[in-house]
């Protein structure tokens, strides 16, 4: 995705929307469903019209409806993968900063891990930053944690990629950040389905949803509250999808 140079905000959101439709198809439109397990910018191919195609299914897993895959191995790319871990959902792995070696608990892998990775991809598109960047100050190394901090302190507009010549409208930025925050929720059960993500990105559904049943344990509620605003939008056309199955290497 980055081989096309600096994309405009509109082009980035077109790629993001196309990717969300592809994942919605993999997760919800076919049986058995497909969990990709390595959603990242280098695995999203785009053509001259910025239509997105999800590539590299080397780590993909077929799962029957309602099934999860139990794993004690971390698959995917460091800083991007999100797992539903049994014991500690916030910090599933102990990571050595130099070698990137990890000691992890056994975890439950399902489509929610792809949704987390998609949230990170969306944050990359907004900020122009890598998911993990050790060249930055300590509190900015992890993209997700840095963005939560910025949004929580009402500095959301400062996270926009400085290389963008035309900045996004405040409403468009807030929508993208709200969707991303819901996707990277440490509680996998609170992450939206990809079909929901598509509707939110297409403005059919507002990204903020108050869940009365989970009021006592709302993760990142401060960040979401700082972005929340009312919206009244009309429904749009149903989604299409784009998939490529061949592995592509840079």
N, C-alpha and C positions, 0 to 999 in steps of 0.2 A: 504494500500500500504506500510505503514511503518513497518508492522509486519514482513516483510522479512529481516529486518536489513538494513545494508548499501548496497545499490545496486550500481553496476558499472554504469558509464555514459551510456554505451550502453544499459544496462537493463532499465535504467530510460527513455531513449529516446524511447525504444520499448514500454514501458507502455504509454508514452505520445502519441505516434503515434496511438496506439490502441484506446486510449480514444478519440482522434480527429476523428478517423473513426466512432466510435460509435455515437458521437455527430453529425457528418455529416449525418449519417443515420437517426437519430431522427429528425433533422431539415429539411432535403432536400429530403429524399427518400420515405417518407410515408406521407399520407394525412388522417386526419389532422396531422400536424407536432407536435412534442412533445418538450416543453421547460422543461428541468429538474428542474431548479431553485435551485439546491443545489450541484453543482459540487465541490468536494473537495477531498483531498487525502483519507480520511476514507471511501468515497463512491466509490472508485475504487478498485475492487477486482482483484487479479492477481493469476495465477496458477504457477506451478513450472517452466514453460517455459516463464513466464513473459508476458503472453497474458492478456490484460486488459479487464475487464467487468465492465460496468457502473451499479451501483446498487442504491437502495433506491429511488424509485420514489414517495415517500410520498408527495412531494410538486410539483410534475410534473403537467403541464398544457397543455391541448390539444388546439391548435390554428389552425384555417383554414389559408390557404395561404394568406399572406399579412396582417393578423390580428395581433393586439396587445392587451394585456390585461391591462386595467387601474386598478391600485391598490394604496391604501393609506397605505398598510401594508408592512413592510419589511420582505420578506421571504428569507430563506437561512441562511448562516453562516456569522457572523460578520467578516468584513475584506476581504471577498471573493466575495460577490455578487456585480455585476455591473448593474445599472439600467440606462435607458434612461430617464432622468428627465427633465421636462418641463422648469424649471426656472434656475436651477444651476447644470449643468452636472458634475462639478468637485467635489463639496461638497454637495451631496444630503441630507445628514443627519447631525444633530447636535448630537454628541455622548457623553454621560457622561462616563468619563474614568473608574470610579469605578463600576457603576451598568450596564454599556453598554446599558442603556435606550437611545432611539433614538427619535428625533422629525424630521419628514421627510415630504417633499412635496409629493403630489400625483404624481405618475410616470407611465410611459408606459413600460410594461414588454413584451419583445419578446425574440427571440433567441439570440439577442445581449448580453443579461445579462449572458447567458451560456458561450458565447465567452469570456467575461471579466473574468468569473470564471476560464475558461480553461487557460487563460493567467496567472492568479495567480498560478494555479496548476503547470504550466510550470516553473514559477519562483521558486516555492518550490523545484521542481526537480533539478534545476540548483544550488540553493544556500543551500539547506538543512534547510532553515529557515521557521518558521511559518508565515502566512500572517500578523498577528499582534502579537507582542511580547513586552509587557511592561517591561520586565526585561532588555531590551537593552537601550542604550542611546536614547534620545528623537528623534534624526534625523534618527534612525534606527528602530523605533517601527513599522512603516508601511512598509511592504516589497516592495510594488510597488514604493512608493516614494523614499525609500532608493536606490533601484536599478536604478531608473531614475537618481538620483544624481550621483551614481557611474559611470554609463555609460556616462552621460553628461560630466563628468570630466575625461573621458578616463581611468577609472580604472576598466573596465569590467572584467578583469581576476581575480580581487580580490573578486568577488562575488561568485566564485565557491565554492561549499561545501568543507570545509577543510578535511572532513572525507573520501573523495575520494582518494584512493591509486594512481590511474592513472588519471591525469587531462585530460579533453577533448582537442582535437586540437583546435587551435584558431579559425579556420574557422567554426568548429562545434559549438563552444560556441557562436560565433557571430550570426550564423543562429538561434540558439535557442532564444537568447535575442531579435533579431529583430522580430521574430514571436510573442514572448511574448509582446513586446512593442506595436505592432499593435493590439493585442487582448485587451490590457488594455487601449487603447486610451479613454480618457474621452468623446470624441464625438462618440457616438454609431454608427453613420452613417459611420464612417471611419474604423470601425472594419471589418476585412475580414469575409467572410462566412467560415463555417467549412470545406467545400470542398476545399477552397483555402488554408486553414491551412494545410490540409493533403498534398496537392501538395507542399507547401513550406517545410514541414518537410521531405518529400520524395525527395526533391531537384529537383522537376519538375519546380518550380517557385521560383524566388528570392523573399525573404520577403520584400525587399524595393520596393515600387512603388511610383513614383513621380506623384501626382495628380495635374495637372496644374489648375484644377478648384478650388482647395482648398488651393492654395499657401498662401493666406492671413491669414489663420487660421490653420496652421499645428501644432497640439498639439504634444509635445515631438519631434519636428523636430530636435532639437539639439542632443538628444539622438540617434535618428536614423541616423543622418548624421555622428556621431562619429563611428558608426558601419558599415556603408554602404561600400560595396565593390562589384565589378563586379563579375558575375558568369556565367558559360556556362555549362549547364548540360543537359543530355538526359532525355527523358520521361521514367517513370517506369510503372509497372503494376498497374491496377486500384485497388482501395481500397476494403478491406473486412470490416466487422463490427462485434462488439461483444456487446450484450445487455443481462443483466439479470434483471428480473422484481421484484424479491423478495427483501424485505427490509432485510438488514443484519446489525446487531448490534455488536459492539465490546464487 
